[in-house]
């Protein structure tokens, strides 16, 4: 970690001692830029703080004043913000060293009772955080974020896993309070999974704080913001420990420094240890002309707990304390964790604290690796080198333990054969060309031969070459219906066969994403395939709004959302940011209404949920402007269906990333069957619903969600209509109306056949109908339409209604 002399000089200027006020002093980003002074190295606005020290690697980092909502090309990505007058302090970094902002305090500000707080906003996490420093510029604590979680207040703290919600934008509030010789800390966040922790760092006085960003990828969601700095004045104690070894990791002498801040502290100062089994100190020290006295304490045990040193000045009555906490007894193993060849591999064991010399080793799987049964640390050395003998492929843990201290460590080792794998779409359509990826693991040469078991079905290039990467892509062309195994190989490794199935192109009434390209784009009014009317776009977005919102559709690869089983040219939807009114919506009619005997189906790709209770994505089936069915997914795994006139029902409730097909079969007049298998590949759904109209249109919609998460996007494909019209035995109903209790129906039928008119449902409240078979006709002459009038017995809860419409089922067999 690098520091610079210009920062050191600033540190010397700002150090001082306060006498006792408790004023709150502030600074924020609104004090900089525009008509105000720029935020730059040496700037110092607001109250209570020293000048800024700003630094970053040339060309790979920087600081700025910006909107902490993180407007990336006009796309807001964080909610809420920490702005003052629309801006916060921002930092970006592209690797090669940290971008850092360092600051101390005005003279006479920081002392006993002082409190520092500020807000810290980020989205992704890759080595960014906060470090704390004493008056000698020594770092004594840090909060660091990386992809697996966070650590605080330093390297001895465990890594805390942090699932989930940072992608939506996180705001942490840090608070540091000086309580005598100790520094109290607290950190809280705004999400359910955020940290909410506090603690005490003993024997440390805060003089400087540093905020740093080392994201390794500059811009966008990797930027770091902070703002709203506040410090409360405190008082400096008359006597304090200014330096010392707080966490010794070996027996023997350690140095402690006692400092007076006023000359009323003079002469004899007595010393004592609260735990002489762990630490002993001299009886006393004496202040004469110097303001600091350095003395030696003796660590006599690393295993018997902490000890607090008490210093008491006889003349002034001032006291100070310093707590010594021996370093925990730990062991750690370092060395290669991915191994690609058999034989000996070197590893290093490191000890801290009171770990004894003698170590016992073992292997969790001796068919993979073996280790020596025991070894000892060299005299006076805290590292021990040892060899593991790699004897087979697989996974094994090296385990090291010290009986005397109870310390132990384990270290996982993967012994891997050099390998090649092929990935890509397992099913493609005749005539398509699709992209596949070869991935290598271990020492595999750069050039790999490719082969197809059936060149007449799938054709591939002769070879592919890795260039500065462990993955390479190639194009495979589907020439005929069938299947072929693709294999990648060279002298180092051979992949398992990857089976590609080539299907017949869809025929009949179908439309797919591959029908649209740059010459025939998917736009409002376009119409590819057959069986459907033109697309109608009805997106809601406001790119110029505050915040801006965006919505639309595209032809894309569902694999970007980790969705499997769909063609790489599918219909995709986007809408962002989360919490906005953005909505991507497309509608389309059937070329002809979906008659009895026909089935409409489509392929649907969903992975993550919306992560927002007000964000939905789904499908509406329409008939004569009525919504016959709605299928919807929101902020959970559950996918629900709401039939006409009914309440939502659960269709599927498991997560999954497999594309799934939903089918809508018009089984008989007014009866629509909905069936399919869920996205986990096992859940199934099959229900029949009564609908008042023939399906004649549909809509797909996608509400605003997080713009950076491809896994939250939605895809559809393979829109298809199949089936045939019923044969001549299927009578049709041309009208059905109830007027004052008389039911009239006009039917087409077959000579000599009996038909039964059976009530199915109505669109108003009727408690019962009796009898279930309402009437029977015998068709005497098939050459003319017969109108049969029948009297119906109803129990009607609302006799004031004079006219009602019904759906009727006419069948050639009695239903009762």
N, C-alpha and C positions, 0 to 999 in steps of 0.2 A: 504494500500500500504506500503510495508516494505522497509526500507532503513537500511544500516548497517554502523557501526562505521568506518570500513575501508574506505568507500566512504566519510564519513565526514572528515576524516583526509586528504584524497586526495583533497577535496574541499578547505580546509584551505591552503594547500600548493600552489594551483594554482591561488588563487585570487590575483589580483593586479591591477595597474592602468597604462594605456598607455599614452604616451606623444604626439603621433601625426603622426605615419607613416601609410601608406595604403597598405602594402604588402599583397599579397594573399598567404595563407599557406594551405597545403593540406596533406591528408593521404588517403590511399586506401588499399584494401585487398592484393594487390601485394607486399606490404611491410612486409607481415607476412607469415610464414610457409616455408617449404623446407629449403633452405639455409639461410633464414631470421629468426628472432626470432618468436616464436609461438605467436598466438593470444590467450592470457590468461590474467587472472586477474593481473592487474598491468603493463601490457605491454604498451609501448608508442612509437610508430614509427611515421614517418611523421613529420610535423612541425605545430605548432600553437595550439596543443591540449594538455590537461593533460592526465594522465594515465587512462586506461580503468578500470572500475569496472564491473565485470561480475558475474552474480548470477542466479541460477535456483533451483527449488525443486529437492531434491535428487531422482535420478532414473526416473524423469519425465520431464526432459528438458536438454538442453545443447546448446553450441555454436560450430560452426565449420566454416571452410573455404570451399566453394563449388561452383559449377557451378549454377548460378542463373537461368539457363534454367530449373532447377529442374529435374535432371535426376533421375527418380524413377524406379529402376530396369532397367536402360538403356533407359527409355522412356522420351524424352524431352517433357516438358509440358508447357513451357512458351516461349513467343516470344515478343519482343527481350530480350536480357540479359543486365545486368549492370556490367558485369565482367571487371576486369583489369587483364591481363595475365591469363585469363581463370577462375578467381575465384572472389567471393564476400564474405562479412561477412554473415554468416547464423545462424539462431536460430530455434530450434525446441522445442515443448512443448506438453506434454500430459495431462495437467491439474494439479490441486493441487497447483497452484501458478504460477507467471509469470517468464519466462526467460527474463532477462533484461541486457542491455548493457548501461552503464552510462558514461558520459564523460564531463569534463569541458575544460577550455582553459589554455594555457600557461600564465605565468605572463605578464602583460602589453599588452595583445592582445585585450580583449573585452572592447569596449567603444563606444562612440558616433560615428556612421558611420560604425560600424562593421557589417559584413554580414556572416551568416552561411548558407550553403546549403549542401544537400545530397540527394541521390536517395534511394528509398524505394520500394522494389518489393515483390509482394505477389500474391496469386492466389485465395484461399478461404479466408473468413473473419470470424473470431470469436474472438473478444476481443484482438486485437493487434493494435499498434499504437505508438504515440510519446507523451511524456510529457515534459514540460518545467519547470525549477526550478530557483529560485533566489539564492542569495549568502547564505541565511539562510537555504537552502535545501527545501524550501517550494514550492510545486507544484502550479503554477498559471495558467496553461493552458494545454489542452491535445487535441490530435486528436485520436479518437478511432473508429475502424471499427467493426461492427457486422453484423449479417445476414440481418438486415433491412436497413442499410445505414451507415452514418458516422456523427460524431459530431465534431465541432471545433468552437471556441477555449476552450470549457469547458462545464460544466453541464448546464449552462443557454442557450447554443446554441440549436436551434432546430435540431432534427434528420433529415438529408437530405437523401431521398431515392436514391438509386443508382442501376438502373436496368442493367442487362445484361452481360457486357463483361468481368467481372473480371475473369471468368473461363478460358479465354485465356491467362491470365497473365497480371497484371497491373504494371506499374511503375509510382510512384508519385515522384515529385521533391518538396522538402520542402525548403523554403527560409525564413530566419528570419533576419531582419535588425534593428539595434538599432538606433532610431532617437530621440536623446535627451533623455527625460524621458520615451518615449514610445517605444514599440516593434512592428514593422510592420511584418506581416506574409503573405505568399502566398503559395498556394499549387496547382500544376497542374499535369495532367496525360496524358497518351498517347492515350486513347480511346475517341470515340465520346461522351460517357456518363461520362467520368472522371470529377472529380472536376476541376474547374478553378476559384478559389476564393482567395480573399485577404482581409486584414483588419488590424486594429490597436488594440493592447492591451495596454491601457493607464497605465502609472505609473509602468511599469515593466521593469527591467533590467535582461537580460538573463545571467545566470552564468553556468548552467548545462543543458544538454538535455539527455533524456532517451528514448531508443527504446525498446519496449517490445513485447513479443509474449505469448499469453495465449490461444492457439488454442483448448485445450481440446482433441486434437487428433494429436499425433506426426507423423512426416514424410510426405513424398510425397508432395501433393499440399498444405498441411498446413504449410510447412516451410516458414519462412520469411527471406528475404535477404535485405541488404542495402550496400551502397558503395559510393565512390567518395565524401568524406568529404572535404569541403573547407571552410576556414574562412579568412575574411579580417580584418586586424588590424584597430582599431579605436582610438578615443581619449575620455578620461573620463572628464565630465564637472566639473568645480570647485565647483559647488553647485548642489545638487540633493536631491530628496526625496528617502530615502532608504527603507522606510516601511510605511504602512498606511492601513486603512480600505477603500478599493476602492468601495465596493458595500454593504453599510449598509442596513440591512433589518428591522431596528427599529429606532425609534426616540431616541435622546439623544447623549451623548458624544462618540466620536471616537478618537483614537490615531493616530497621524501622526509623522513621524521621518524625520528630515532634517539633511543632512550630508554634510560636507565640505571635499574636497579631497586635499586641499592645504591650508596652513596657511595664504595665502594672504586674504582668506575669514575670517574676524574677526569682532567682535563687533556687532552692531545693524543690524538686518535683519527684514525688514517690511513684514507684511503678509496682504493679502486681499482675499476676496471671490468674484467670478464673479456673484454669485447668492445667495444673503443673504436670499431669501425666502426659500431656500433649506438648506443652510449651512452657519454657522457663524464661524469666527476664531478670535484669539487674534490679537491685532494691530501689535505686533512685538515679536521677540525673540532675544537673544543675545548669540553670540559665545564668550566664554572665553577660557578655557583650553581644553575643550572636542571637539571632532570632530563631535559629534552627539548631537542634541537637540530634545527631544520629547515634543510635545505640544498637547493640546486637542482642537478639533473642535467640533461643536455642530450641529447635524442633526435636523433641525426644521421642515422638511417636506419630506415625501417619494414620494409625488405626483407632485412636482413642478419642476422636471427635474434635470439635472446634475449641478454641480458647480465646477469651477476650482480654486484651491488655488494658488496664486502667491506669491513666496518668493523672495525678492530683498535685496541683501547685500549692505549696503551703502558704505563700505570701498572699495570693489573690483569691484562693479558693476555687479557681477555674479547674475544670476536669475535661478530659478527653478520653475516648475509647477507640480501640482498633481490634477488629475481630480477625483472627487467623483461622482459616478453614483449610485443612490439608486437602490436596487434590485427591479426588476419588481414585481408588485403586482400580485401574483399568488395563486391559490388554487390547491391542488392535493388530490386525494382520493386513499386510499390503502385498500385492503381487498381481500377476495376470489372472483375470477371472474368466476370460474366454481363451481356451487353449485348443490348437488345431493339430497337434501332433503328439505322439507318445514319447515318453522319456522324462528326464528330470527337468523340473521347473523350480526356480529360486523364489522364495518368499521371505518377508521380513516381519518379525514380531516386535512390537513396541510396547513398553510398559510405562505407566505413570502412577504416582502415588506409592503406597507401601506394598508393591508387588514383590514377592520374594524371587530368588534367583532360579529356582527349580520349576520347570514347566513340563506338564504332561500333554502329549499330543495324541490325537486320534483322527480317523477318517470315518465319515458316515457311510461310505460305500467303498470298500477296499477292492472291488472289481473295477473301480474307476481310478482311484489314486490311493497311494499309501504314504504315510509320513513316519518319521522316527517316533519311537514310543516316548522318548523324553529328551530334553536338552536343558542347558542352563545358560543364563545370561552371563557374558564375560564380566569379570570383576569390575565394578564401577561403570558399566555400560548399560544403557536402557534400550538397546536394540539387539535382537538376536536373529541371525540369518539361518535359514534351514531350507532343505530341499524336499519337494514332494515328487514322488515317482508316479508319473501318469501312465497307467497300465491299460486303460480301456475308455471307450466313449460313453458319455452320459453325464450325470451331475453328481457331485459329492461336496460335502462341507468339510473343511479343515477346522478342527476344534482344538483350542489351546486353553489350558487352565493352570492356575497356581493355587495349590491347596492352602498355603499359609494365609493368603489374603482373601481367597474366595473369588478372585477376579478370573474372568474367562472371556473368550472371544471365539466367534465362528466366522468362516469366510467361504462363500459359495464359489465353486469352480465348475464352469461348463466346459466339458471336453467334447468338441464338435468335430465331426468329419467335414472337410471342405465340401461344400454342396452348392447345387444350382436348383432353382425353382422357377417355374413359369406360372404367371398369373394373368388373368384377363377374363373376358366373357366366355362362359362355358357353352352357351347356346347362341348361335347367330343365324342369320337368314341367308339363303342362297342369293349370291350376287353382292353381298356386303363385304367390305374390307374393314377389319377391326384391328385395334392396337393391343399388343400383348407385351408383358414386361418379364425380362429375365433378371433374377436377383442372385448374386453370389454371396456366399458366406465363407470366410477364411481365405487361404492362399490359393485362389483360383485364377488362372491366366486370363488375359484381357480378351482374347478372341475365343468365341464359343460357336461350335457348329450347331445348326438347326436342322431338324428333319420332321417330316410328316409321314405317318404310317400309310396315308392314302392321299397322294398328291392330286388325284382327280377330284377329291372332296375339298381339302383345305391345302392351299399352296403357301409356303413360307420361303423367305430368303435363305440362302445357303449358310449364312453366318451372321453374327452380331458382335459388336466390339464394345467393351466397357471403356468409357472415357471419363477419367477423374471422378468416378462414381462406382458404386457396387450394384447399380441397376442400369439396364439398357432396354430400349423398346424396339419392337419390329412390327411390321404389318402382315397380317394373315388374310388371305382372300378366300371366301367361301365360293367354290365353283359348282358344287352339286349337293343334292340332299344325301345325308349319310353322317358318318362320324369318322374322326381321325384323331390319333394320338400325336401330340407335339412333344418333342424331346430336344433338350439342350445339352451339349456335352463337349468336353475337351479331355485332355490327358489327366486333368486334376479331379474332375467330378462329372457325374451324369445326373440329370434331373429325373424325377419320377415322371412317367407319361402324364401329360395334361390332355384330357379328352375334350374335344370340341365337337358338339353336335350341330349339324347344319340342317335347319328346318326349311320346309317349303315356304315361299313368300306367302303372306296372307292374301286370300282371294275374297271376292265378294264385297260386301259392304264393310269397309275397314279404312281406318286412317291411322298413320303412325308418324312419329316425330321425324323419321328419316325421309319422309316425303317433302320436307322443308329444308331449304338451303339458301345460299346467298342469292341465287337466281329466283327462288320461290320462297321468300322468307315467311316465317310465322308472324303475321301482322293482322291488325284489325281488317276484316273483310276477306282474308285469305281462305282458301278452301281446297285442301288436299284430300286424296283418297276418294271414297265413294260412300254414299248412304247418308251423308250429312249436309246440312246447310253451311254457309260461311261462318267463320269465327267472329264473335262480337266481343271486343275488349271494353271493359268498364273498370279501369284502374282508378284508385284514389291515392293521390300523392301531392305533395307541395314542396318541390325542390327549393323554392325561394323562401319557404317559411322559417320561423324561428321557434322550435328547431325545424330544420328541413326534414322532409320525409320522402321516401322513394318506394316505388312499387312497379312491377312489370313481370314479363315472362321471357323465356328464352328456350332455345334448343340446347340441351346440355347432357352431360354424363352423370347419371345418378351415383356412380362410384365415387364422385367427389363428396357425396354425403354418406359414404360408406354403405350405400344401398346396393344389394346384390340382386342379380336375376333380371335386370332391365337392360335394354339396348342403350348404347352410349349416346344415341340421338333420341332423347325423350323430351317431353314437354315439361319445362321447369318453371318454378314460381319463386319470386323474391318480393319481400316487403319489409322495410325497416325505417327507423329504429324501433326497438321495443317501446311500447307505451304510446306510440303515435297512432294516428288514424289511417296509416298507410294500408292499402288493401289491393292485392292483385286478383282480378276477377275476369274470367272468360266464360262466355255462354255460346251455345250452339243448338240448333234445332236438328231433328231427324228429317231426312228428305221426305219421309212419310211417317205419320204417327205409328208408334210401336204396336202393331196389331196382335191379336191373340195368336199364340204359337211362335212368336218371335222373342229373341233374347238379346238385350244390349249388355255388353260387358266392357270393362276397361281394366288396365293394369295400373296399380297404385303403388308409389314408393314413398314411405314415411320412415324416419329413423327416430331422432330425438323429438320430445314434445315441445310445446311452444315456450315453456318456462315463464308464462305470463297468463294469469287467469282470464285476462281480457283479450287474449289472442287465440284465434281459432283457425282451423284449416279444414276444408271438406268439400262436399258434393251435394247438389240439389237436383232432384229429378222433377221435371215440370210437366203438367198436363193442363192445357187450356188455361194457362196463367196460374193455376193452382200448384202449390208445392206439394207434390205427392209423397216425397220422402226427403229427409235430410240425413246425411251421414257426416259426423263431425268428430274432430280430435282437438283437445285444448292442451292444458298444462299437466297432463298425466298420460299414462300408457293407454288409458281407456279410449276406445273408439265406440261411439254410440250411434244409434239410428232412431229417428223420430218419424213415425209413420203419419199419414194424413189424419188429423183429428186426434192423435194419440200423444202419449208422453214418451220422453226419451227412454230407450232400452239399451243395455250393454250388448254390443256385438262381439268385441274382442277386448281383453284386458291385460294382455302380456306385451312387453316390449319385444322388439325384433327389428332386424334390418333387411328382411327378405321382401322383395316385391310380391304383392299378392293381387289376385284377380277377383273383382266383384261382378256378379252376374245378376241381371234383372230380367226375369222371364215372365212374360204376359201369358199366364197359364189358361185363363178363361176370362170372360167379360168381367172386368172390375177386380180381378184377382192377380196380384203381382207377387211372384216369388223372388226373394232376395237370398243369395247363397254365395259362399266363398270360404276360403281358408285364410287365417290371420297371418300377420307378418312374422310370427315365430315359427311358422311352418307346421303347426299342429292344431291350434285352435280352429274350430269350424263354426259356421253360422248358416242356418237354413230356416227361414220363416216366410210365410205367405201373408200378405196384407191386402186389405180391401182399399181400392182407390177409386175416386169418382170420375176420372177422366182417362183417356188414352194418353200414355206418355208421348210427348212430342218435342221436348227440349231438355237441356240440362245445363248446369252451371258448376264450375270449379272456382273456389275462392281460397285466398291465403292472406291472413291478417299479419300485421307487423310483428316481427320477431328480431332477435339479435342478428345484425348484419354479418358478423364475423364467423358465425357458426354454420358451415356448410351442412352439418348434420341436421340442422333444423329446417332445411329447405324441403319443398315438396315436388314430386315428379309424378306424371301420369303418362300412359302410353297405351298402344294397342286398343284403340277404340273400335269396336266391332259389333255388327248386327248379324245374327244368325237365326235360322228357323224357316218354317213354312206356314202358310195360311191353313186353317183347319179344312178338312174335306167336306163333302156335301152333307154328311150326317150332322154337322155342327150348325144348329139353327142360330140365327142372329136376332137380336132384339133391336127394333128400330125406335121404339119410344116406350116409356113407362112413366105414368103420372097418376097420382092419387088425387082425386077431387071429391071432397065430401064423402070419403069412405069407399068410393067406387074406383077400382083399379082397372085401367085399360092398357093392354099391351098389344102391339102389332108384331107378328113374328113371321119368318119365312120357314117353312118346314117341308117334310117329305110325305107324300100320300100314304095313308094307312098307318102313320106313326103317331103314337100318343106322346104328348109332351106335358111336363109338369112345371108349373110356375112356382118358384120357391123364393121366399124372401131372403135376402142376404144382409143388407144393412140399409139404414136411411141416414139422412143428414140432420135430423132433429131428434129430440128425445122421445122415444117410445119404449115403454117398459117391456112389452111382450107382444107376440103375435100368435094367434091361434086360429086355425090349425097350422102346422109348419108347411103342409102342402096346401097351397091356396086354391088351385084350380087345375082342371085337366081339360085338354082339348084333343079331339081327334081330327086330324087334317083330312078333309074329304077330297080336296082338289088342289094339287100342288101348283096348278097353273095360276093361281091368284093368291094374293096376300089376304089372310083372314084376320079380322079384328075380333078378339074375344073380350067381352066385358065380364068381369067377375066381381062379386061382392066380397069384400074382405072384412073380417072381424078384427078390430084393433082395440087394445086398451091404451088410450091416448091420454097422457098427462096434461096436454095442452089443447083442449078441443077447440080453442079459438083459431088455431091454424086450419085453414081451409084447403091449402094446397101443399103437397109434399112431393119430393122427388126421391126415387128409390133406385138402387142397383138390384137387378133381378137375375137369378141364374135359371136358365131354361135347359132342361136335360131330358134325355129319352129314358131315364130310369128314375123311379121314385127314390128320394133321399131318405125316407123314413121307413 
